[in-house]
C-alpha cells in the first residue's frame, strides 16, 4: 500500500465503523449504469473522475482510485459498500463526524444533505493535518437505498482540493443503483 494512502485510509476506516456488514464494492469504473432497487452492497455502477486509476491492490469491501500528485500528496478516492438498515445517510454522517472530530487537528468545514436521484445522500468536508505535516481536505458522500450504503471519500492536499471537489461532485452524477 502506498504510504500516503495508508494514512488517508485511517479516516475512511473510521467512517467504515458506521457501516455494518461491509460487502464487496460494486462496479466503480465499470458498467453503463442501471437503476432500480439494489439487491446487495455491490449492486451499483459509478464512474470515477477522469485521471483517477483503480489501484491494483484492493482490500475487501473497498475500491481505491489514485489521482494526480499535488503538493507532495497523491489525491485518492476510496469507495466502500456495506449495509445499514437502521440509520439514515444523515445519521451515518453525523456518527462518522462525531468519531472523526475526536482526533486533534480535524475541522468540519461543511455538512449537508446531497441530491442523488432515487437515494438518501449526505456529504461533509473536513480538513486535517496528516502525520507528514501536510494539510489535507477530505470530502465524503454517504449514499443509501433500502439498507445498502455506499461511501465515497476523496482526499487531496488542502491547496489542491478545490479542483478535485468539483470533479468528484460531477462524477457522483454517474452513480446509479443496479447494474
LOLO-42138 format. One line per field, with one value per residue: residue number from 1; residue in one letter; chain; x, y, z negated of N, C-alpha, C in turn. Coordinates in Angstrom, 2 decimals, padded with zeros to 5 digits. Example, Ala and Ser with C-alpha at 12.3 -4.5 7.8 and 13.67 -1.06 7.14 Angstrom:
BEGIN
nr	(1 | 2)
rest	(a | s)
kette	(A | A)
n_px	(013.19 | 012.85)
n_py	(-005.69 | -002.25)
n_pz	(-007.80 | -007.08)
ca_px	(012.30 | 013.67)
ca_py	(-004.50 | -001.06)
ca_pz	(-007.80 | -007.14)
c_px	(013.20 | 012.90)
c_py	(-003.30 | 000.03)
c_pz	(-007.80 | -007.87)
% end
This chain:
BEGIN
nr	(1 | 2 | 3 | 4 | 5 | 6 | 7 | 8 | 9 | 10 | 11 | 12 | 13 | 14 | 15 | 16 | 17 | 18 | 19 | 20 | 21 | 22 | 23 | 24 | 25 | 26 | 27 | 28 | 29 | 30 | 31 | 32 | 33 | 34 | 35 | 36 | 37 | 38 | 39 | 40 | 41 | 42 | 43 | 44 | 45 | 46 | 47 | 48 | 49 | 50 | 51 | 52 | 53 | 54 | 55 | 56 | 57 | 58 | 59 | 60 | 61 | 62 | 63 | 64 | 65 | 66 | 67 | 68 | 69 | 70 | 71 | 72 | 73 | 74 | 75 | 76 | 77 | 78 | 79 | 80 | 81 | 82 | 83 | 84 | 85 | 86 | 87 | 88 | 89 | 90 | 91 | 92 | 93 | 94 | 95 | 96 | 97 | 98 | 99 | 100 | 101 | 102 | 103 | 104 | 105 | 106 | 107 | 108 | 109 | 110 | 111 | 112 | 113 | 114 | 115 | 116 | 117 | 118 | 119 | 120 | 121 | 122 | 123 | 124 | 125 | 126 | 127 | 128 | 129 | 130 | 131 | 132 | 133 | 134 | 135 | 136 | 137 | 138 | 139 | 140 | 141 | 142 | 143 | 144 | 145 | 146 | 147 | 148 | 149 | 150 | 151 | 152 | 153 | 154 | 155 | 156 | 157 | 158 | 159 | 160 | 161 | 162 | 163 | 164 | 165 | 166 | 167 | 168 | 169 | 170 | 171 | 172 | 173 | 174 | 175 | 176 | 177 | 178 | 179)
rest	(x | x | x | x | x | x | x | x | x | x | x | x | x | x | x | x | x | x | x | x | x | x | x | x | x | x | x | x | x | x | x | x | x | x | x | x | x | x | x | x | x | x | x | x | x | x | x | x | x | x | x | x | x | x | x | x | x | x | x | x | x | x | x | x | x | x | x | x | x | x | x | x | x | x | x | x | x | x | x | x | x | x | x | x | x | x | x | x | x | x | x | x | x | x | x | x | x | x | x | x | x | x | x | x | x | x | x | x | x | x | x | x | x | x | x | x | x | x | x | x | x | x | x | x | x | x | x | x | x | x | x | x | x | x | x | x | x | x | x | x | x | x | x | x | x | x | x | x | x | x | x | x | x | x | x | x | x | x | x | x | x | x | x | x | x | x | x | x | x | x | x | x | x | x | x | x | x | x | x)
kette	(A | A | A | A | A | A | A | A | A | A | A | A | A | A | A | A | A | A | A | A | A | A | A | A | A | A | A | A | A | A | A | A | A | A | A | A | A | A | A | A | A | A | A | A | A | A | A | A | A | A | A | A | A | A | A | A | A | A | A | A | A | A | A | A | A | A | A | A | A | A | A | A | A | A | A | A | A | A | A | A | A | A | A | A | A | A | A | A | A | A | A | A | A | A | A | A | A | A | A | A | A | A | A | A | A | A | A | A | A | A | A | A | A | A | A | A | A | A | A | A | A | A | A | A | A | A | A | A | A | A | A | A | A | A | A | A | A | A | A | A | A | A | A | A | A | A | A | A | A | A | A | A | A | A | A | A | A | A | A | A | A | A | A | A | A | A | A | A | A | A | A | A | A | A | A | A | A | A | A)
n_px	(000.85 | 000.51 | 002.34 | 001.02 | -001.60 | -002.12 | -002.18 | -004.39 | -006.36 | -007.04 | -009.03 | -011.06 | -011.46 | -012.40 | -014.82 | -015.97 | -016.70 | -019.25 | -020.74 | -022.33 | -021.54 | -019.91 | -019.77 | -018.68 | -017.21 | -019.13 | -019.57 | -017.49 | -016.22 | -017.00 | -019.48 | -022.61 | -024.46 | -027.30 | -030.55 | -032.93 | -033.80 | -031.39 | -029.85 | -027.81 | -024.75 | -023.01 | -024.42 | -024.42 | -023.41 | -020.72 | -018.76 | -015.51 | -013.73 | -012.16 | -008.79 | -008.28 | -007.08 | -007.78 | -006.48 | -004.20 | -003.91 | -006.41 | -008.51 | -010.69 | -014.06 | -013.57 | -012.71 | -010.06 | -009.03 | -006.41 | -005.27 | -003.90 | -000.71 | -000.23 | 001.38 | 003.06 | 001.37 | -000.70 | -003.71 | -006.68 | -009.37 | -011.67 | -013.93 | -016.45 | -018.59 | -021.56 | -023.91 | -026.71 | -029.46 | -030.74 | -030.15 | -030.26 | -028.78 | -027.90 | -027.75 | -025.71 | -023.63 | -023.41 | -022.69 | -020.22 | -018.77 | -018.75 | -017.00 | -014.67 | -013.98 | -012.96 | -010.31 | -007.31 | -006.78 | -008.65 | -011.10 | -014.44 | -015.73 | -018.03 | -021.35 | -024.07 | -027.29 | -027.45 | -028.17 | -028.89 | -030.36 | -033.08 | -032.11 | -030.98 | -028.91 | -025.88 | -023.39 | -020.08 | -017.33 | -014.03 | -011.06 | -007.70 | -004.60 | -002.08 | 000.05 | 002.48 | 002.68 | 001.42 | -001.33 | -004.55 | -007.61 | -010.81 | -013.51 | -016.58 | -019.15 | -022.20 | -024.29 | -027.45 | -029.86 | -032.61 | -031.31 | -028.78 | -025.52 | -023.31 | -020.17 | -018.24 | -015.03 | -012.99 | -009.70 | -007.29 | -004.47 | -004.76 | -004.30 | -004.72 | -007.23 | -009.70 | -009.97 | -010.42 | -012.72 | -014.96 | -014.77 | -015.23 | -017.89 | -019.14 | -018.64 | -020.16 | -022.66 | -022.81 | -023.47 | -025.47 | -028.09 | -028.27 | -027.29)
n_py	(-001.17 | 002.26 | 004.76 | 007.29 | 006.66 | 004.80 | 006.42 | 008.06 | 006.20 | 005.80 | 007.68 | 006.90 | 004.32 | 004.82 | 005.94 | 003.71 | 002.27 | 003.00 | 001.67 | -001.29 | -004.73 | -004.81 | -005.29 | -006.38 | -004.09 | -002.31 | -001.66 | 000.30 | 002.41 | 000.81 | -000.61 | 000.50 | 001.86 | 001.67 | 001.14 | 001.16 | -001.09 | -001.79 | -004.98 | -005.99 | -004.96 | -004.57 | -003.80 | -001.55 | 001.08 | 003.20 | 005.86 | 006.84 | 009.99 | 011.51 | 010.67 | 009.39 | 006.38 | 002.96 | 001.36 | -001.34 | -003.24 | -004.09 | -003.77 | -005.91 | -005.09 | -002.47 | -000.09 | 001.55 | 004.51 | 006.15 | 009.43 | 012.43 | 013.78 | 016.32 | 018.94 | 017.18 | 015.09 | 012.36 | 012.53 | 010.80 | 008.44 | 006.66 | 003.96 | 002.49 | -000.18 | -001.36 | -002.42 | -001.05 | -000.90 | 000.59 | 003.32 | 006.68 | 008.40 | 010.91 | 010.44 | 008.49 | 010.05 | 012.02 | 010.39 | 009.41 | 011.83 | 012.58 | 010.67 | 011.12 | 013.77 | 013.58 | 013.26 | 015.14 | 018.21 | 017.96 | 019.49 | 020.31 | 021.52 | 021.76 | 020.35 | 018.58 | 017.70 | 015.86 | 015.72 | 012.93 | 011.19 | 009.06 | 008.24 | 008.37 | 010.75 | 012.20 | 014.62 | 015.73 | 017.90 | 017.92 | 019.21 | 018.31 | 017.72 | 015.78 | 013.03 | 013.50 | 016.18 | 017.51 | 019.48 | 018.38 | 018.01 | 016.51 | 015.04 | 013.50 | 011.33 | 009.82 | 007.44 | 006.05 | 003.36 | 001.36 | 000.07 | -000.42 | 000.83 | 003.11 | 004.51 | 007.28 | 008.62 | 011.29 | 012.42 | 014.96 | 017.24 | 020.22 | 022.62 | 021.89 | 020.85 | 022.06 | 021.82 | 019.12 | 018.65 | 019.62 | 018.00 | 015.50 | 015.89 | 016.14 | 013.56 | 012.07 | 012.23 | 010.19 | 007.98 | 005.13 | 002.98 | -000.58 | -002.86)
n_pz	(000.00 | 000.73 | -001.05 | -001.61 | -001.04 | -003.01 | -005.26 | -004.71 | -004.65 | -007.27 | -008.13 | -006.41 | -007.32 | -009.88 | -009.20 | -008.12 | -010.33 | -010.95 | -009.13 | -008.96 | -008.45 | -006.01 | -002.54 | 000.72 | 003.11 | 005.53 | 008.89 | 009.48 | 011.90 | 013.96 | 016.18 | 017.66 | 016.35 | 014.26 | 012.88 | 010.25 | 007.61 | 005.23 | 004.74 | 003.25 | 001.51 | 003.66 | 005.82 | 007.82 | 010.07 | 011.01 | 012.20 | 011.81 | 011.32 | 014.22 | 014.94 | 012.58 | 011.51 | 011.00 | 008.18 | 008.15 | 006.01 | 003.88 | 001.00 | -000.82 | -000.39 | 000.34 | 002.85 | 004.37 | 005.94 | 007.54 | 007.99 | 009.50 | 008.35 | 006.07 | 004.39 | 002.98 | 002.33 | 003.15 | 004.70 | 003.81 | 004.10 | 002.31 | 002.31 | 000.53 | -000.27 | -001.89 | -004.42 | -006.20 | -007.94 | -009.84 | -010.16 | -008.79 | -005.92 | -006.81 | -009.59 | -009.66 | -008.64 | -010.65 | -012.83 | -011.94 | -011.71 | -014.40 | -015.45 | -013.94 | -014.59 | -017.12 | -016.91 | -017.09 | -015.38 | -013.34 | -011.43 | -010.82 | -007.90 | -006.38 | -006.19 | -004.86 | -003.42 | -000.36 | 003.12 | 004.90 | 007.42 | 006.53 | 004.05 | 000.61 | -000.57 | -001.89 | -002.66 | -003.59 | -004.48 | -005.53 | -007.14 | -007.81 | -009.51 | -008.30 | -009.42 | -008.16 | -008.10 | -006.11 | -005.12 | -004.63 | -002.76 | -002.92 | -001.35 | -001.90 | -000.83 | -001.65 | -000.39 | -000.18 | 000.05 | -000.61 | -002.82 | -001.84 | -001.70 | -000.30 | -000.39 | 000.44 | 000.53 | 000.95 | 000.93 | 000.77 | 001.05 | -000.90 | 000.49 | 003.16 | 003.23 | 004.06 | 006.87 | 007.16 | 005.71 | 007.16 | 009.43 | 008.28 | 007.38 | 009.87 | 010.91 | 009.17 | 010.18 | 011.98 | 010.61 | 010.13 | 009.06 | 009.16 | 011.78)
ca_px	(000.00 | 001.27 | 002.36 | 000.00 | -002.90 | -002.27 | -002.56 | -005.75 | -007.27 | -007.46 | -010.32 | -012.02 | -011.75 | -013.26 | -016.15 | -016.50 | -017.26 | -020.68 | -021.39 | -022.29 | -021.55 | -019.42 | -019.68 | -017.70 | -017.53 | -019.97 | -018.89 | -016.92 | -015.40 | -017.50 | -020.92 | -023.17 | -025.45 | -028.51 | -031.47 | -033.79 | -033.59 | -030.18 | -030.06 | -026.70 | -023.85 | -022.27 | -025.39 | -024.41 | -022.36 | -020.18 | -017.56 | -014.68 | -013.27 | -011.11 | -007.44 | -008.15 | -006.90 | -008.02 | -005.28 | -004.17 | -004.19 | -007.62 | -008.83 | -012.06 | -015.08 | -013.19 | -012.02 | -009.29 | -008.58 | -005.35 | -005.29 | -002.65 | 000.03 | -000.11 | 001.94 | 003.63 | 000.31 | -001.47 | -005.16 | -007.21 | -010.79 | -011.98 | -015.35 | -016.75 | -020.00 | -021.98 | -025.34 | -027.13 | -030.90 | -031.35 | -029.82 | -030.34 | -027.48 | -027.53 | -027.34 | -024.39 | -022.69 | -023.19 | -021.94 | -018.84 | -018.15 | -018.52 | -015.79 | -013.52 | -013.61 | -012.26 | -008.88 | -006.88 | -006.45 | -009.71 | -012.11 | -015.55 | -015.96 | -019.43 | -022.08 | -025.40 | -027.94 | -026.97 | -029.16 | -028.58 | -031.68 | -033.52 | -031.21 | -030.81 | -027.48 | -025.37 | -021.98 | -019.37 | -015.96 | -013.18 | -009.63 | -006.90 | -003.16 | -001.60 | 001.28 | 003.61 | 002.65 | 000.63 | -002.73 | -005.39 | -009.06 | -011.46 | -014.95 | -017.21 | -020.56 | -022.86 | -025.44 | -028.18 | -031.19 | -033.04 | -030.33 | -027.47 | -024.76 | -022.07 | -019.47 | -017.19 | -014.15 | -011.93 | -008.70 | -006.23 | -003.85 | -005.68 | -004.07 | -005.19 | -008.51 | -010.85 | -010.15 | -010.93 | -014.06 | -015.96 | -014.66 | -015.92 | -019.33 | -019.58 | -018.63 | -021.24 | -023.87 | -022.80 | -023.87 | -026.79 | -028.36 | -028.49 | -026.25)
ca_py	(000.00 | 003.49 | 005.38 | 008.32 | 006.01 | 004.19 | 007.47 | 008.53 | 005.09 | 005.90 | 008.35 | 006.04 | 003.19 | 005.32 | 006.06 | 002.37 | 001.78 | 003.27 | 000.78 | -002.67 | -005.82 | -004.37 | -006.29 | -006.01 | -002.91 | -002.51 | -001.59 | 001.60 | 002.42 | -000.11 | -000.64 | 001.63 | 002.49 | 000.90 | 001.82 | 000.23 | -001.40 | -002.60 | -006.29 | -006.22 | -003.80 | -004.41 | -003.59 | -000.17 | 001.45 | 004.54 | 006.16 | 007.77 | 011.15 | 011.32 | 010.78 | 008.54 | 004.98 | 001.98 | 000.77 | -002.79 | -003.95 | -003.61 | -004.51 | -006.38 | -004.10 | -001.12 | 000.13 | 002.79 | 005.12 | 007.13 | 010.54 | 013.16 | 014.17 | 017.76 | 019.34 | 016.02 | 014.18 | 011.77 | 012.57 | 009.44 | 008.25 | 005.33 | 003.62 | 001.39 | -000.54 | -002.19 | -002.37 | -000.46 | -000.71 | 001.32 | 004.74 | 007.44 | 008.91 | 011.99 | 009.85 | 007.89 | 011.15 | 012.63 | 009.43 | 009.41 | 013.09 | 012.56 | 009.86 | 011.78 | 015.02 | 013.32 | 013.38 | 016.53 | 018.76 | 017.73 | 020.55 | 020.13 | 022.77 | 021.80 | 019.09 | 018.87 | 016.70 | 015.93 | 015.13 | 011.91 | 010.63 | 007.77 | 007.89 | 009.20 | 011.06 | 013.22 | 014.89 | 016.62 | 018.25 | 018.17 | 019.44 | 017.67 | 017.68 | 014.40 | 012.82 | 014.03 | 017.63 | 018.05 | 019.78 | 017.71 | 018.13 | 015.24 | 015.12 | 012.20 | 011.19 | 008.58 | 007.27 | 004.89 | 002.96 | 000.04 | -000.53 | -000.54 | 002.06 | 003.29 | 005.69 | 007.79 | 009.52 | 011.91 | 013.11 | 015.64 | 018.30 | 021.35 | 023.61 | 021.40 | 020.16 | 022.68 | 021.30 | 017.74 | 018.64 | 019.75 | 016.80 | 014.45 | 016.17 | 015.79 | 012.10 | 011.49 | 012.19 | 008.93 | 006.90 | 004.53 | 001.71 | -001.69 | -003.00)
ca_pz	(000.00 | 000.78 | -002.38 | -001.76 | -001.05 | -004.33 | -006.21 | -004.45 | -004.94 | -008.66 | -008.24 | -005.73 | -008.20 | -010.94 | -008.60 | -007.91 | -011.58 | -010.95 | -008.18 | -009.46 | -007.48 | -004.70 | -001.47 | 001.74 | 003.89 | 006.69 | 010.16 | 009.78 | 013.10 | 014.97 | 016.41 | 018.36 | 015.49 | 014.06 | 011.99 | 009.56 | 006.21 | 005.05 | 004.13 | 002.33 | 001.50 | 004.90 | 006.90 | 008.27 | 011.02 | 010.77 | 012.97 | 011.06 | 012.10 | 015.22 | 014.41 | 011.40 | 011.94 | 009.93 | 007.61 | 008.38 | 004.77 | 003.21 | -000.21 | -000.76 | -000.71 | 000.74 | 004.11 | 004.26 | 007.18 | 007.32 | 008.93 | 009.65 | 007.16 | 005.88 | 003.09 | 002.30 | 001.89 | 004.24 | 004.49 | 003.87 | 003.90 | 001.77 | 002.37 | -000.39 | -000.25 | -003.01 | -004.73 | -007.46 | -007.77 | -010.95 | -010.16 | -007.54 | -005.47 | -007.71 | -010.86 | -009.46 | -008.52 | -011.96 | -013.64 | -011.44 | -012.09 | -015.85 | -015.68 | -013.30 | -015.26 | -018.38 | -016.59 | -017.08 | -014.07 | -012.36 | -011.44 | -009.88 | -007.17 | -005.97 | -006.16 | -004.35 | -002.58 | 001.02 | 004.02 | 005.90 | 007.70 | 006.00 | 002.96 | -000.57 | -000.50 | -002.80 | -002.37 | -004.50 | -004.11 | -006.70 | -006.95 | -008.86 | -009.31 | -008.24 | -010.19 | -007.40 | -008.19 | -005.00 | -005.40 | -003.63 | -002.84 | -002.60 | -001.10 | -001.95 | -000.48 | -002.00 | 000.48 | -000.70 | 000.51 | -001.09 | -003.72 | -001.18 | -001.92 | 000.47 | -000.90 | 001.32 | -000.21 | 001.76 | 000.11 | 001.53 | 000.26 | -001.08 | 001.55 | 004.45 | 003.10 | 004.75 | 008.22 | 007.06 | 005.12 | 008.23 | 010.27 | 007.55 | 007.45 | 011.23 | 011.09 | 008.36 | 011.01 | 012.75 | 009.70 | 010.38 | 008.39 | 010.08 | 012.82)
c_px	(000.90 | 001.23 | 001.27 | -001.39 | -003.15 | -002.73 | -003.99 | -006.78 | -007.82 | -008.83 | -011.39 | -012.41 | -012.63 | -014.69 | -016.79 | -017.11 | -018.76 | -021.45 | -021.24 | -022.25 | -021.07 | -019.32 | -018.64 | -018.18 | -018.39 | -019.14 | -018.31 | -016.04 | -015.91 | -018.99 | -021.41 | -024.23 | -026.67 | -029.44 | -032.28 | -033.41 | -032.35 | -030.50 | -028.99 | -025.76 | -023.04 | -023.15 | -025.51 | -023.33 | -021.98 | -018.93 | -016.74 | -014.25 | -012.20 | -009.75 | -007.22 | -008.14 | -007.08 | -006.70 | -005.35 | -004.52 | -005.39 | -007.79 | -010.32 | -013.04 | -014.75 | -012.51 | -011.33 | -008.84 | -007.54 | -005.38 | -003.94 | -002.00 | 000.18 | 000.45 | 002.46 | 002.62 | -000.47 | -002.94 | -005.69 | -008.69 | -011.00 | -013.49 | -015.56 | -018.24 | -020.33 | -023.47 | -025.56 | -028.61 | -031.54 | -031.13 | -030.06 | -028.93 | -027.00 | -027.05 | -025.96 | -023.32 | -022.38 | -022.42 | -020.47 | -018.12 | -017.87 | -017.25 | -014.55 | -013.05 | -013.02 | -010.75 | -008.49 | -006.54 | -007.48 | -010.76 | -013.17 | -015.82 | -017.41 | -020.03 | -023.50 | -025.97 | -027.45 | -027.99 | -028.52 | -029.91 | -031.89 | -032.66 | -031.38 | -029.31 | -027.12 | -023.89 | -021.39 | -017.95 | -015.20 | -011.79 | -008.91 | -005.44 | -002.74 | -000.31 | 002.53 | 003.71 | 001.86 | -000.79 | -003.56 | -006.85 | -009.65 | -012.96 | -015.49 | -018.67 | -021.03 | -024.12 | -026.13 | -029.48 | -031.45 | -031.98 | -028.96 | -026.79 | -023.51 | -021.45 | -018.31 | -016.36 | -013.02 | -011.00 | -007.64 | -005.60 | -004.82 | -005.54 | -004.67 | -006.64 | -009.64 | -011.04 | -010.69 | -012.35 | -015.12 | -015.95 | -015.38 | -017.43 | -019.89 | -019.65 | -019.73 | -022.54 | -023.91 | -023.29 | -025.29 | -026.90 | -028.67 | -027.42 | -026.86)
c_py	(001.23 | 004.16 | 006.43 | 007.71 | 005.39 | 005.23 | 007.93 | 007.43 | 005.21 | 006.54 | 007.52 | 004.86 | 003.62 | 005.44 | 004.69 | 001.79 | 001.98 | 002.35 | -000.65 | -003.64 | -005.44 | -005.53 | -005.83 | -004.80 | -003.28 | -002.46 | -000.21 | 001.48 | 001.49 | 000.02 | 000.62 | 002.33 | 001.63 | 001.72 | 000.77 | 000.05 | -002.25 | -003.89 | -006.61 | -005.04 | -003.59 | -004.06 | -002.10 | 000.00 | 002.90 | 004.70 | 007.20 | 008.95 | 010.77 | 011.50 | 009.97 | 007.08 | 004.05 | 001.37 | -000.74 | -003.58 | -003.31 | -004.37 | -004.83 | -005.29 | -002.69 | -001.15 | 001.48 | 003.22 | 006.17 | 008.18 | 011.20 | 013.48 | 015.70 | 018.02 | 018.14 | 015.00 | 013.66 | 011.80 | 011.15 | 009.44 | 006.82 | 005.13 | 002.38 | 001.09 | -001.45 | -002.07 | -001.68 | -000.15 | 000.13 | 002.83 | 005.37 | 007.87 | 010.03 | 011.44 | 009.21 | 008.97 | 011.77 | 011.70 | 009.41 | 010.68 | 013.14 | 011.77 | 010.57 | 012.99 | 014.81 | 013.36 | 014.85 | 016.96 | 018.51 | 018.82 | 020.25 | 021.47 | 022.90 | 020.40 | 019.41 | 017.68 | 016.92 | 015.24 | 014.18 | 011.23 | 009.25 | 007.29 | 008.83 | 009.48 | 012.22 | 013.40 | 015.80 | 016.82 | 018.55 | 018.57 | 018.75 | 017.75 | 016.22 | 014.25 | 013.37 | 015.55 | 018.29 | 018.31 | 019.19 | 018.09 | 016.83 | 015.46 | 013.70 | 012.33 | 009.85 | 008.53 | 005.98 | 004.64 | 001.56 | -000.66 | -000.75 | 000.83 | 002.04 | 004.59 | 006.03 | 008.78 | 009.99 | 012.67 | 013.70 | 016.69 | 019.48 | 022.38 | 023.20 | 020.92 | 020.76 | 022.13 | 019.86 | 017.69 | 018.73 | 018.53 | 015.62 | 014.66 | 015.81 | 014.28 | 011.43 | 011.40 | 010.94 | 007.77 | 006.45 | 003.24 | 000.65 | -001.70 | -003.10)
c_pz	(000.00 | -000.59 | -002.58 | -001.82 | -002.42 | -005.34 | -005.99 | -004.68 | -006.36 | -008.78 | -007.54 | -006.60 | -009.36 | -010.41 | -008.42 | -009.17 | -011.63 | -010.02 | -008.67 | -008.29 | -006.11 | -003.74 | -000.47 | 002.52 | 005.06 | 007.95 | 010.41 | 011.01 | 014.18 | 015.14 | 017.08 | 017.54 | 015.39 | 013.21 | 011.29 | 008.12 | 006.05 | 004.31 | 003.10 | 002.42 | 002.78 | 006.07 | 007.26 | 009.33 | 010.76 | 011.60 | 012.21 | 011.94 | 013.12 | 014.56 | 013.14 | 011.86 | 010.75 | 009.48 | 007.80 | 007.13 | 004.10 | 001.91 | -000.17 | -001.19 | -000.26 | 002.11 | 003.99 | 005.65 | 006.84 | 008.42 | 009.03 | 008.30 | 007.16 | 004.50 | 002.29 | 001.83 | 003.09 | 003.89 | 004.63 | 003.55 | 003.44 | 001.82 | 001.52 | -000.30 | -001.42 | -003.22 | -006.08 | -007.30 | -008.88 | -010.91 | -008.79 | -007.14 | -006.39 | -009.05 | -010.75 | -009.36 | -009.87 | -012.89 | -013.24 | -011.87 | -013.59 | -016.17 | -015.14 | -014.10 | -016.65 | -018.17 | -016.58 | -015.66 | -012.99 | -012.53 | -010.41 | -009.23 | -006.72 | -006.06 | -005.75 | -003.59 | -001.14 | 001.91 | 005.01 | 006.16 | 007.08 | 004.84 | 001.78 | -000.62 | -001.43 | -002.50 | -003.44 | -004.00 | -005.39 | -006.24 | -008.10 | -008.50 | -009.36 | -009.04 | -009.48 | -007.50 | -007.09 | -005.49 | -004.27 | -003.85 | -002.37 | -002.49 | -001.16 | -001.55 | -001.01 | -001.15 | 000.06 | 000.05 | -000.01 | -001.94 | -003.11 | -001.29 | -001.04 | -000.03 | 000.03 | 000.52 | 000.69 | 000.81 | 001.03 | 000.62 | 000.19 | 000.04 | 002.88 | 004.41 | 003.93 | 006.16 | 008.20 | 006.52 | 006.20 | 009.15 | 009.60 | 007.61 | 008.82 | 011.41 | 010.27 | 009.16 | 011.90 | 011.91 | 010.02 | 009.58 | 009.43 | 011.15 | 014.18)
% end
